[in-house]
């Protein structure tokens, strides 16, 4: 029986770089949004620290609701959706913090 020899496949450097970047992007989309969840939690704590519970309760509640959504999506392994909700929670918490600072006369 004849033996078949696998040929070595090589890619030009630019294609190799594009392949690595695409694989990295794909991996990032499939990984848990740990950084985004952490940023959302920190933004919520920062909003609470300047009195958002008193001065911007509706905005703070929106941020908390978005964070709960993100946590549920994370549990369901819907990482892309969880990442979006966590970013939304972060942005809402930042808005709540800014509103609370304005309402309380802070800078």
N, C-alpha and C positions, 0 to 999 in steps of 0.2 A: 504494500500500500504506500502511495506517495505521502510524504509528510508535507503539511502546509505550514508555512511560516508566516506568522502575523507580521504585517509591515508596520513599521513605526510611523505614526502620524505626527506630523509637526505642524504647528500653526505659526504664521508670521507674528512678530511681536505685538503689532497693533491688534490683531484679532485675539491673541492670547489675553491682552489687557482688557479688551471689551468683554470677553468671556468671563474673566475674573470679576469685573465690575458688575455684570449682569447676575452672576451667581451670588455676589455679595448683597446686591439689592434684593434679590429673591429671599435670601436668608434673613435679611432685616425685616422683611414683610411677614415672615413666618415666625419670628421670634416674639416672645412675650414683651410687651411694651413697659418694661420695668422702669426705665428712665422717665417716660411720660407720666406713669402713675405716681412716681415719687415727686415730680415737679408739680402735679396737680395737688397732691396732699400738702406740699410745702406752701403753695400759693393759698390754699384754704386756711392753713394755720396763720399765715401772714395777714390774711383778711380778718380773721378772728382777733388777732393781736391788736388791731387798730379799731376794734369795735364794730365790725360789720354785722354782728348779731343784733346790735342795737340800731345802727345807722343805715344798714343796707341789707335787711333780713331777706328780702325777696331775691336779691341777686346772689346772696350767699347760699340760699336754698337751691337755686338753679345750679350752682357749682356743685353742691353736695349731691344733687340728683344725677348730674352728669357723671360724677365720680362713681356713684352706686351702679349706674348703667355700665360704666367701664369695667368695674369689678365683676359684674355678672357676665359680661362678654368675655372677660379674661377667663373666668371659670368655664365658660362654654368653648374655650379655645378659639374664639373669634378675634384673633389678635389685631387684625387691621381695623375692625370696628372699635375694639377696645382702645386702640391708639387714638383714633379720632375723638372718641368720647372723653378720653383723658385730656387731650389737648383742649377740647371745648371746656372741660371743667377748670383747667388752668386759666384759660382766658376769662371765663366768667368770674373766677375767684379774684383775678387781677382787677377786673372791673368793680367787683364788690369792695375790694380794698381801697381803690381810688375814690369810689363814691363815699365810703365811710370816712376817709380822710378829709374829703371836701366838706361833708356834713358836720364833722366834729371840729372843723377849723384847723385840722392838722395840715402839714405841708405835704 
